[in-house]
Amino acid sequence: MGIEIVHSSPESNELSLPFISRNLQADGGVVHGGIIGSLLHDCGLALAAEAVGAPDFETLRCLDFQANYLKAAKDCDLTASAQIIRQSRKFIFIQAEVLDPKNHIVATSRMLFALTGEAAATKAIQPYLTAEKIGVGIPNSHPMVDMMNTSMVERRPGFSIDGAEGGICRILVDDLAVNQNYKGEISNGAQIFAADSAAVFSCFASGEPMMRAATVDLKLTFCAPVVGEGLTVLGESLVLNDGLVHHQLSIFGKSSKDLKAFGTMTLAI
């Protein structure tokens, strides 16, 4: 994405994201909400890593990520900064924000990181209801799907729309090195980008008239790392109220079909 570290210390940091056309949601558009979310996440992760130092850096895991999008970013560089709200023996609470060149706040975020220790087995306590839609065929009936898919494939290697109809969109993410973090897992940034995209495309496929689409907030809870497999990401448009569409987001391992993350997104149309 072109992110660079400008300043880093255990107390605060600053990252920059230069204007790059592939980070836009469409040709001539604004910076993709998933890109901004990934910038926020990586800013928080970089600060958490400084705070714990080596070797604990290797055990860091983001448990919860929430972003609020205040304004669009068009034709400009962006900067992100993060601060620690509280740090305990096991948890680090971080807040971050993204600014444009005029120091207008583009987006803000709250994150929770944990020192996880040794890798633990993941146990499914209840079957996740949305899981039944993983293998169900979702046709690409909406006339915009091909155009949206072409734009996504050009900008994000290994991402593709697998189906979009009736307020549901399924996106597949391949297990490529470009989509992995420093541990070889599918990065949280890739998951944030896919979740944002799935919600937007599910809204396009809902049949509701849309003059514009702007992410207002995005929240993801990360349940388990994604290792050795790609992703199946589902966005479901649930409720339209006063120009706002509320979505459910679900992320599963492509081959294991295990739930990896879930959350919500609100889109203004």
Residue pairs with C-beta under 8 A, 6 or more apart in sequence:
1 17
1 20
1 23
1 35
1 38
1 39
1 189
2 17
2 18
2 20
2 23
3 15
3 16
3 17
3 39
3 42
4 15
4 16
4 17
4 18
5 13
5 14
5 15
5 46
6 13
6 14
6 15
6 16
6 79
7 13
7 14
8 14
8 46
8 47
8 50
9 50
10 47
10 50
10 51
10 53
11 83
11 84
12 47
12 81
12 82
12 83
12 84
13 43
13 46
13 47
13 50
13 81
13 82
14 43
14 79
14 80
14 81
15 39
15 42
15 43
15 46
15 79
15 80
15 81
16 77
16 78
16 79
16 80
17 23
17 31
17 35
17 39
17 77
17 78
17 79
17 80
17 98
18 77
19 75
19 76
19 77
21 27
22 154
22 155
23 31
23 32
23 35
23 155
24 30
24 31
24 32
24 155
25 31
25 32
25 33
25 151
26 151
27 151
29 74
30 72
30 73
30 74
31 72
31 73
31 74
31 78
32 155
32 193
32 196
32 197
33 69
33 196
33 200
33 215
33 218
34 189
34 192
34 193
34 194
34 195
34 196
34 197
35 193
36 67
36 69
36 73
36 78
36 98
36 106
36 107
37 65
37 67
37 107
37 109
37 189
37 192
37 193
37 196
37 218
38 187
38 188
38 189
38 190
38 192
38 193
39 78
39 80
39 98
40 65
40 67
40 80
40 96
40 97
40 98
40 107
40 108
40 109
40 111
41 62
41 65
41 109
41 111
41 188
41 189
41 192
42 189
43 80
43 81
43 82
43 96
44 62
44 65
44 82
44 94
44 96
44 109
44 111
44 113
45 60
45 62
45 113
45 188
46 82
47 82
47 83
47 84
47 94
47 96
48 60
48 84
48 92
48 94
48 113
49 57
49 60
51 84
51 87
51 92
52 60
52 92
52 115
56 115
58 183
59 115
59 116
59 117
60 113
60 114
60 115
60 116
61 113
61 114
61 116
61 222
61 225
62 111
62 112
62 113
62 188
62 222
63 112
63 113
63 114
63 221
63 222
64 110
64 111
64 112
64 219
64 220
64 221
64 222
65 109
65 110
65 111
65 188
65 192
65 218
65 219
65 220
65 222
66 109
66 110
66 111
66 217
66 218
66 219
66 220
67 107
67 108
67 109
67 217
67 218
67 219
68 107
68 108
68 109
68 216
68 217
69 106
69 107
69 214
69 215
69 216
69 217
69 218
70 104
70 105
70 106
70 107
70 108
71 100
71 104
71 105
71 106
72 106
72 214
73 98
73 100
73 106
76 100
76 101
77 100
77 101
78 98
78 99
78 100
78 106
79 98
79 99
80 96
80 97
80 98
80 99
81 96
81 97
81 99
82 94
82 95
82 96
83 94
83 95
83 96
84 92
84 93
84 94
85 93
85 94
85 95
85 110
86 92
86 93
87 93
89 115
90 114
90 115
91 112
91 113
91 114
91 115
92 112
92 113
92 114
93 110
93 111
93 112
94 110
94 111
94 112
94 113
95 108
95 109
95 110
95 111
96 108
96 109
96 111
97 105
97 106
97 107
97 108
97 109
98 105
98 106
98 107
98 108
99 105
99 106
100 106
119 225
122 223
122 224
122 258
124 258
124 259
128 250
128 259
128 262
130 234
130 236
130 248
130 250
131 250
131 252
131 257
131 259
133 168
133 170
133 234
134 232
134 234
134 252
134 257
137 163
138 162
138 163
138 164
138 165
138 168
138 169
138 170
139 163
139 165
140 146
140 149
140 161
140 163
140 164
140 165
141 164
141 165
141 205
142 164
142 165
142 204
142 205
144 204
145 161
145 164
145 201
145 204
145 205
148 161
148 164
148 201
148 204
149 160
149 161
152 159
152 160
152 161
152 171
152 197
153 159
153 160
156 193
157 174
157 176
157 178
157 179
158 173
158 174
158 175
158 176
158 178
158 179
158 230
159 171
159 172
159 173
159 174
159 193
159 194
159 197
160 171
160 172
161 169
161 170
161 171
161 201
162 170
162 171
162 172
162 232
163 169
163 170
164 170
164 201
164 202
164 204
164 205
165 205
166 205
166 206
166 207
167 202
167 203
167 205
167 206
167 207
167 236
167 237
167 238
168 202
168 205
168 234
168 235
168 236
168 237
169 197
169 198
169 199
169 201
169 202
169 204
169 205
169 234
169 235
170 198
170 232
170 233
170 234
170 235
171 194
171 197
171 198
171 201
171 231
171 232
171 233
171 235
172 230
172 231
172 232
172 233
172 254
173 179
173 186
173 190
173 191
173 194
173 230
173 231
173 233
173 254
174 230
175 186
175 228
175 229
175 230
175 254
179 186
179 187
179 190
180 186
180 187
180 190
181 187
181 188
181 189
183 225
183 227
184 227
185 225
185 226
185 227
186 226
186 227
186 230
186 231
188 220
188 222
190 231
191 220
191 222
191 226
191 231
191 233
191 251
191 260
191 261
192 218
192 220
194 231
194 233
194 251
195 218
195 220
195 233
195 235
195 249
195 251
195 261
195 263
195 265
196 215
196 218
196 265
197 233
197 235
198 233
198 234
198 235
198 249
199 215
199 218
199 235
199 237
199 247
199 249
199 265
199 267
200 213
200 215
200 235
200 267
201 235
202 235
202 236
202 237
202 247
203 210
203 213
203 235
203 237
203 245
203 247
203 267
203 269
204 210
204 213
205 237
206 237
206 240
206 245
208 237
208 240
208 245
208 269
210 269
211 269
212 268
212 269
213 267
213 268
213 269
214 267
214 268
215 265
215 266
215 267
215 268
216 244
216 266
216 267
216 268
217 264
217 265
217 266
218 263
218 264
218 265
219 263
219 264
219 265
220 249
220 251
220 261
220 262
220 263
221 261
221 262
221 263
222 260
222 261
223 259
223 260
223 261
223 262
224 258
224 259
224 260
225 260
226 253
226 260
229 253
229 254
229 255
229 256
230 253
230 254
230 255
231 251
231 252
231 253
231 254
231 260
232 251
232 252
232 253
232 254
232 257
233 249
233 250
233 251
233 252
234 248
234 249
234 250
234 251
234 252
235 247
235 248
235 249
235 265
236 247
236 248
236 249
236 250
237 245
237 246
237 247
238 245
238 246
238 247
238 248
239 245
239 246
240 246
240 269
243 268
243 269
244 266
244 267
244 268
244 269
245 266
245 267
245 269
246 264
246 265
246 266
247 264
247 265
247 266
247 267
248 262
248 263
248 264
249 261
249 262
249 263
249 264
249 265
250 259
250 261
250 262
251 259
251 260
251 261
251 262
252 258
252 259
252 260
253 260
